[in-house]
Amino acid sequence: MTLSLIEVEHIADLVRLELTREEKQLFCEQLSAVLDHVARLQALDTSNIPPTSSVLHPQCVLRDDETRPGLGLHELLRNAPQAEAGQFRVPPVLE
């Protein structure tokens, strides 16, 4: 499928690109080549190929969720700059 210069100018306007005459001609050729390639891909018979969401083998890169004991209150507040009534004391954010 060959794009016309008017179609390339329209696309350039849609994406807010200011192109020189040479750039318009170059994009006309390049975009036409991309559309030709897509047309060839669409002509392929893929009826025997199952749909997939990825070509990579599924794998989980995250560790398993396992419960572990947490810190006690005293240990948790030990390094706090200020603590009050078993809670972190922070400066007021809104006044």
Backbone as ProteinMPNN parsed JSONL, in Angstrom:
{"seq_chain_A": "MTLSLIEVEHIADLVRLELTREEKQLFCEQLSAVLDHVARLQALDTSNIPPTSSVLHPQCVLRDDETRPGLGLHELLRNAPQAEAGQFRVPPVLE", "coords_chain_A": {"N_chain_A": [[0.854, -1.177, 0.0], [0.727, 2.052, -0.957], [1.374, 5.152, 0.366], [0.086, 8.416, -0.108], [1.464, 11.707, -0.637], [-0.197, 13.586, 0.484], [-1.553, 12.1, 2.428], [0.57, 11.5, 4.159], [1.211, 14.092, 4.985], [-1.142, 14.657, 6.353], [-0.996, 12.774, 8.453], [1.309, 13.741, 9.697], [0.33, 16.21, 10.554], [-1.544, 15.31, 12.429], [0.082, 14.263, 14.452], [1.442, 16.444, 15.118], [3.846, 17.264, 13.787], [6.333, 19.102, 12.164], [7.405, 18.911, 9.008], [9.99, 18.814, 6.561], [10.053, 19.098, 2.947], [11.675, 17.057, 1.948], [11.74, 15.307, 4.144], [9.057, 14.574, 4.261], [8.822, 13.14, 1.887], [10.613, 11.04, 2.435], [9.357, 9.848, 4.689], [7.016, 9.082, 3.456], [7.888, 7.013, 1.786], [8.989, 5.239, 3.728], [6.818, 4.716, 5.517], [5.041, 3.57, 3.734], [6.443, 1.236, 3.109], [6.358, -0.049, 5.597], [3.589, -0.489, 5.858], [3.22, -2.204, 3.678], [4.671, -4.412, 4.551], [3.168, -5.168, 6.811], [0.815, -5.879, 5.533], [1.7, -8.162, 4.159], [2.185, -9.803, 6.373], [-0.426, -10.087, 7.351], [-1.5, -11.684, 5.415], [-0.618, -14.201, 5.947], [-1.335, -17.6, 6.861], [-2.573, -18.285, 9.859], [-4.167, -20.02, 11.19], [-3.671, -22.497, 12.376], [-2.129, -21.951, 14.516], [-1.953, -21.564, 17.946], [-3.492, -18.988, 19.93], [-1.477, -16.701, 21.758], [-0.277, -14.913, 24.619], [2.25, -14.179, 25.059], [5.521, -14.827, 23.823], [7.42, -15.871, 25.36], [8.449, -18.278, 27.834], [6.323, -18.934, 30.577], [7.177, -17.682, 33.728], [7.745, -17.219, 37.169], [9.134, -14.562, 38.744], [9.101, -13.714, 41.257], [9.432, -14.233, 44.768], [8.074, -16.883, 46.81], [5.215, -16.217, 48.819], [5.605, -16.11, 52.162], [4.825, -16.404, 55.545], [6.396, -14.598, 58.118], [7.885, -13.923, 61.281], [7.245, -10.71, 62.659], [8.619, -7.5, 63.703], [8.882, -6.691, 67.153], [7.054, -4.277, 69.152], [8.706, -2.637, 70.795], [11.238, -3.048, 69.622], [10.716, -2.102, 67.066], [10.206, 0.642, 67.46], [12.615, 1.479, 68.406], [14.626, 2.827, 66.892], [13.341, 5.125, 66.164], [13.11, 8.639, 65.722], [11.409, 10.092, 67.383], [9.038, 8.886, 69.648], [5.791, 8.138, 70.868], [3.438, 7.016, 73.105], [3.553, 4.385, 72.1], [3.707, 4.803, 69.355], [4.939, 6.205, 66.257], [6.146, 9.483, 66.387], [5.604, 12.262, 64.486], [6.403, 15.341, 62.783], [3.803, 17.805, 62.381], [1.929, 17.756, 59.357], [-0.06, 19.206, 58.078], [-1.302, 22.362, 58.985]], "CA_chain_A": [[0.0, 0.0, 0.0], [1.54, 3.25, -1.084], [0.758, 6.362, 0.905], [0.305, 9.629, -0.889], [2.075, 12.812, 0.097], [-1.279, 14.225, 1.253], [-1.784, 11.259, 3.609], [1.698, 11.709, 5.07], [1.022, 15.425, 5.576], [-2.244, 14.539, 7.321], [-0.447, 12.065, 9.615], [2.222, 14.676, 10.356], [-0.517, 17.189, 11.261], [-2.154, 14.652, 13.583], [1.084, 14.095, 15.509], [2.038, 17.765, 15.322], [5.22, 17.297, 13.282], [6.615, 19.969, 11.032], [8.353, 18.169, 8.184], [10.433, 19.428, 5.311], [9.607, 18.352, 1.769], [12.484, 15.845, 1.878], [11.285, 14.406, 5.21], [7.749, 14.044, 3.862], [9.065, 12.116, 0.872], [11.227, 9.918, 3.121], [8.324, 9.182, 5.481], [6.088, 8.467, 2.507], [8.495, 5.736, 1.383], [9.156, 4.361, 4.881], [5.509, 4.276, 6.006], [4.496, 2.656, 2.721], [7.138, -0.046, 3.282], [5.818, -0.672, 6.812], [2.239, -0.973, 5.538], [3.374, -3.37, 2.8], [5.113, -5.53, 5.394], [2.01, -5.585, 7.617], [-0.109, -6.563, 4.619], [2.235, -9.512, 3.946], [1.942, -10.56, 7.603], [-1.847, -10.402, 7.447], [-1.822, -12.712, 4.429], [-0.178, -15.511, 6.437], [-2.347, -18.462, 7.467], [-2.236, -18.551, 11.268], [-5.294, -20.743, 11.793], [-3.175, -23.639, 13.159], [-1.265, -21.459, 15.593], [-2.801, -21.15, 19.07], [-3.231, -17.617, 20.394], [-0.633, -16.585, 22.941], [-0.095, -13.546, 25.081], [3.684, -13.948, 25.084], [6.304, -15.894, 23.21], [8.34, -16.345, 26.383], [7.912, -19.263, 28.758], [5.889, -18.282, 31.815], [7.984, -17.948, 34.911], [7.508, -16.262, 38.241], [10.403, -14.075, 39.257], [8.887, -13.303, 42.64], [9.565, -15.312, 45.756], [6.815, -17.326, 47.387], [4.781, -15.505, 50.012], [5.702, -16.918, 53.366], [4.715, -15.586, 56.747], [7.577, -14.557, 58.975], [7.603, -13.089, 62.446], [7.575, -9.301, 62.505], [9.33, -6.874, 64.81], [8.093, -6.305, 68.317], [6.832, -2.839, 69.245], [9.897, -1.988, 71.348], [12.287, -3.101, 68.608], [10.283, -1.275, 65.954], [10.32, 2.051, 67.801], [13.937, 1.727, 68.97], [15.379, 3.798, 66.092], [12.499, 6.267, 65.805], [13.583, 9.885, 66.327], [10.481, 10.395, 68.471], [7.937, 7.928, 69.802], [4.88, 8.54, 71.932], [2.318, 6.099, 73.312], [3.677, 3.225, 71.226], [3.538, 5.198, 67.955], [5.906, 7.172, 65.756], [5.697, 10.884, 66.468], [6.132, 12.992, 63.35], [5.951, 16.735, 62.779], [2.526, 17.972, 61.685], [2.032, 18.025, 57.923], [-1.014, 20.281, 57.823], [-1.531, 23.173, 60.169]], "C_chain_A": [[0.892, 1.229, 0.0], [0.764, 4.445, -0.559], [1.044, 7.538, -0.011], [0.937, 10.693, -0.009], [1.027, 13.518, 0.963], [-1.567, 13.43, 2.523], [-0.659, 11.419, 4.633], [1.595, 13.071, 5.736], [-0.084, 15.401, 6.622], [-1.759, 13.849, 8.602], [0.476, 13.0, 10.398], [1.434, 15.741, 11.127], [-1.123, 16.569, 12.516], [-1.178, 14.524, 14.745], [1.885, 15.37, 15.738], [3.525, 17.812, 14.962], [5.311, 18.286, 12.128], [7.722, 19.307, 10.23], [8.742, 18.982, 6.96], [9.917, 18.585, 4.148], [10.365, 17.028, 1.649], [12.043, 14.821, 2.931], [9.934, 13.783, 4.861], [7.922, 12.927, 2.838], [9.657, 10.855, 1.508], [10.187, 9.14, 3.928], [7.289, 8.503, 4.591], [6.609, 7.091, 2.093], [8.55, 4.759, 2.558], [7.812, 3.839, 5.399], [4.841, 3.323, 5.016], [5.138, 1.283, 2.851], [6.618, -0.776, 4.52], [4.432, -1.248, 6.531], [2.282, -2.185, 4.611], [3.78, -4.604, 3.607], [3.952, -6.053, 6.238], [1.007, -6.33, 6.737], [0.371, -7.98, 4.33], [2.015, -10.384, 5.18], [0.482, -10.977, 7.729], [-2.254, -11.499, 6.47], [-1.414, -14.109, 4.894], [-1.334, -16.279, 7.062], [-1.898, -18.819, 8.881], [-3.327, -19.354, 11.963], [-4.841, -21.919, 12.651], [-2.27, -23.229, 14.315], [-2.143, -20.994, 16.747], [-2.472, -19.72, 19.504], [-2.399, -17.627, 21.667], [-0.551, -15.122, 23.351], [1.379, -13.184, 25.135], [4.387, -15.117, 24.424], [7.302, -16.469, 24.201], [7.667, -17.375, 27.27], [7.491, -18.577, 30.046], [6.797, -18.665, 32.98], [7.696, -16.856, 35.931], [8.858, -15.842, 38.801], [10.282, -13.611, 40.706], [9.04, -14.493, 43.569], [8.177, -15.708, 46.244], [6.487, -16.487, 48.62], [4.814, -16.454, 51.193], [5.594, -15.997, 54.569], [5.992, -15.706, 57.558], [7.242, -13.681, 60.182], [8.049, -11.653, 62.193], [8.344, -8.789, 63.707], [8.376, -6.601, 65.958], [8.015, -4.79, 68.408], [8.074, -2.116, 69.753], [11.023, -1.943, 70.306], [11.972, -2.197, 67.425], [10.519, 0.208, 66.234], [11.711, 2.433, 68.307], [14.704, 2.809, 68.208], [14.555, 5.016, 65.68], [13.06, 7.531, 66.45], [12.713, 10.303, 67.511], [9.38, 9.344, 68.481], [7.096, 8.394, 70.978], [3.709, 7.57, 71.96], [2.353, 4.926, 72.338], [3.498, 3.539, 69.762], [4.685, 6.114, 67.551], [5.325, 8.564, 65.946], [6.404, 11.626, 65.325], [5.666, 14.431, 63.418], [4.631, 16.853, 62.024], [2.751, 18.336, 60.213], [1.134, 19.197, 57.555], [-1.225, 21.062, 59.105], [-2.845, 23.903, 60.06]], "O_chain_A": [[1.724, 1.398, 0.891], [-0.358, 4.713, -0.988], [2.114, 7.633, -0.611], [0.939, 10.583, 1.217], [1.341, 13.992, 2.055], [-1.801, 14.016, 3.58], [-0.913, 11.469, 5.837], [1.864, 13.194, 6.931], [0.026, 16.052, 7.661], [-2.076, 14.292, 9.706], [0.423, 13.04, 11.627], [1.828, 16.129, 12.227], [-1.208, 17.226, 13.553], [-1.574, 14.661, 15.903], [2.881, 15.37, 16.462], [4.349, 18.325, 15.72], [4.467, 18.298, 11.233], [8.844, 19.158, 10.713], [7.94, 19.73, 6.403], [9.405, 17.484, 4.351], [9.782, 16.003, 1.296], [11.977, 13.624, 2.653], [9.697, 12.606, 5.134], [7.253, 11.897, 2.912], [9.261, 9.74, 1.171], [10.14, 7.912, 3.86], [6.75, 7.456, 4.95], [5.853, 6.12, 2.056], [8.2, 3.588, 2.409], [7.681, 2.649, 5.688], [4.156, 2.382, 5.418], [4.455, 0.268, 2.717], [6.455, -1.996, 4.492], [4.139, -2.376, 6.925], [1.466, -3.096, 4.747], [3.285, -5.704, 3.365], [3.779, -7.265, 6.362], [0.416, -7.317, 7.175], [-0.438, -8.905, 4.258], [1.695, -11.566, 5.056], [0.185, -12.09, 8.162], [-3.261, -12.173, 6.686], [-1.826, -15.1, 4.292], [-2.203, -15.695, 7.709], [-0.945, -19.577, 9.063], [-3.401, -19.366, 13.192], [-5.558, -22.307, 13.573], [-1.712, -24.081, 15.007], [-2.992, -20.123, 16.559], [-1.317, -19.296, 19.451], [-2.6, -18.465, 22.546], [-0.732, -14.218, 22.535], [1.725, -12.008, 25.245], [3.91, -16.251, 24.461], [7.965, -17.462, 23.901], [6.448, -17.349, 27.441], [8.218, -17.727, 30.56], [7.13, -19.834, 33.173], [7.435, -15.707, 35.574], [9.63, -16.675, 39.274], [11.262, -13.165, 41.304], [8.797, -15.634, 43.175], [7.221, -14.946, 46.1], [7.381, -16.096, 49.37], [4.129, -17.476, 51.208], [6.208, -14.93, 54.6], [6.585, -16.78, 57.664], [6.395, -12.793, 60.089], [9.096, -11.412, 61.592], [8.679, -9.549, 64.616], [7.198, -6.314, 65.746], [8.827, -4.091, 67.802], [8.455, -1.085, 69.199], [11.677, -0.913, 70.136], [12.876, -1.592, 66.847], [10.976, 0.945, 65.361], [11.953, 3.602, 68.608], [15.372, 3.633, 68.833], [15.037, 5.854, 64.917], [13.449, 7.499, 67.618], [13.217, 10.806, 68.515], [8.859, 8.967, 67.432], [7.602, 8.961, 71.946], [3.065, 7.337, 70.937], [1.318, 4.517, 71.813], [3.17, 2.646, 68.981], [5.327, 6.727, 68.404], [4.142, 8.79, 65.691], [7.63, 11.616, 65.219], [4.645, 14.722, 64.041], [4.374, 16.067, 61.113], [3.643, 19.115, 59.877], [1.539, 20.081, 56.799], [-1.315, 20.482, 60.187], [-3.218, 24.644, 60.969]]}, "name": "protein", "num_of_chains": 1, "seq": "MTLSLIEVEHIADLVRLELTREEKQLFCEQLSAVLDHVARLQALDTSNIPPTSSVLHPQCVLRDDETRPGLGLHELLRNAPQAEAGQFRVPPVLE"}
